[in-house]
């Protein structure tokens, strides 16, 4: 499993609606582990953004990628990931 980074100065906002929270990216091949990790991410005040399998989703989170260590909302993340998919197809 791979969990993305957002920087040490960022704090979760448990009381905020999910769409207003910052995302934490997650990639993995074990559905149960992803569900449990998602629960923990939500509990600490972030929104999960699943980038897919460990192979493909993990690649999307590598240093130098558009989403690496960049704070963003789920809407911003969707736009960047969709744009990346359009470029690589």
C-alpha positions as CSV (number, residue, x, y, z in Angstrom):
1,X,0.0,0.0,0.0
2,X,1.2,3.5,-0.7
3,X,-0.1,6.6,1.1
4,X,0.7,10.0,-0.3
5,X,2.2,12.9,1.6
6,X,0.9,16.4,2.2
7,X,3.6,18.0,4.3
8,X,4.1,18.2,8.0
9,X,2.4,21.6,8.6
10,X,-1.0,20.4,7.3
11,X,-3.7,19.5,9.8
12,X,-6.8,17.5,9.3
13,X,-10.2,19.1,9.7
14,X,-12.6,16.4,11.1
15,X,-15.5,18.9,11.5
16,X,-15.3,20.1,7.8
17,X,-17.4,18.4,5.1
18,X,-15.3,15.9,3.1
19,X,-15.2,18.1,0.0
20,X,-13.6,21.0,2.0
21,X,-10.9,18.8,3.5
22,X,-7.4,18.2,2.0
23,X,-7.0,14.8,0.4
24,X,-4.6,12.1,1.2
25,X,-3.8,9.8,-1.8
26,X,-3.9,6.0,-1.4
27,X,-3.0,3.2,-3.7
28,X,-3.1,-0.5,-3.0
29,X,-4.2,-4.0,-4.1
30,X,-5.8,-5.1,-0.8
31,X,-9.5,-3.9,-0.6
32,X,-9.8,-4.6,3.1
33,X,-6.6,-2.7,3.9
34,X,-7.7,0.2,1.8
35,X,-11.1,0.3,3.6
36,X,-9.4,0.4,7.0
37,X,-6.9,3.0,5.9
38,X,-9.7,5.1,4.4
39,X,-11.5,5.0,7.7
40,X,-8.4,6.2,9.5
41,X,-7.8,9.0,7.0
42,X,-11.3,10.2,7.4
43,X,-11.1,10.0,11.2
44,X,-8.1,12.3,11.3
45,X,-9.9,14.9,9.2
46,X,-8.7,14.3,5.6
47,X,-10.5,13.0,2.6
48,X,-9.3,9.8,0.9
49,X,-8.5,9.9,-2.8
50,X,-8.0,6.4,-4.2
51,X,-5.5,6.4,-7.1
52,X,-6.0,2.8,-7.9
53,X,-3.8,-0.3,-7.8
54,X,-0.3,-0.2,-6.2
55,X,1.3,-0.3,-9.7
56,X,-0.7,2.4,-11.4
57,X,-1.9,4.4,-8.5
58,X,1.5,4.3,-6.8
59,X,3.1,5.6,-9.9
60,X,0.7,8.6,-9.9
61,X,2.0,9.5,-6.4
62,X,5.7,9.5,-7.2
63,X,8.0,12.5,-6.7
64,X,7.6,14.9,-9.6
65,X,4.0,13.9,-10.4
66,X,1.4,16.6,-10.4
67,X,-0.2,15.4,-7.1
68,X,3.0,14.6,-5.2
69,X,3.2,16.5,-1.8
70,X,0.7,19.1,-3.0
71,X,-2.2,20.1,-0.7
72,X,-5.5,20.0,-2.6
73,X,-9.2,19.3,-2.2
74,X,-10.9,16.3,-3.8
75,X,-12.2,18.4,-6.7
76,X,-8.7,19.7,-7.5
77,X,-7.3,16.1,-7.2
78,X,-10.0,14.8,-9.6
79,X,-9.1,17.5,-12.2
80,X,-5.3,16.7,-12.0
81,X,-5.7,12.9,-12.1
82,X,-8.2,13.1,-15.0
83,X,-5.9,15.5,-16.9
84,X,-3.0,13.1,-16.3
85,X,-5.0,10.2,-17.6
86,X,-6.0,12.2,-20.7
87,X,-2.3,13.1,-21.4
88,X,-1.1,9.5,-21.0
89,X,-3.8,7.8,-23.0
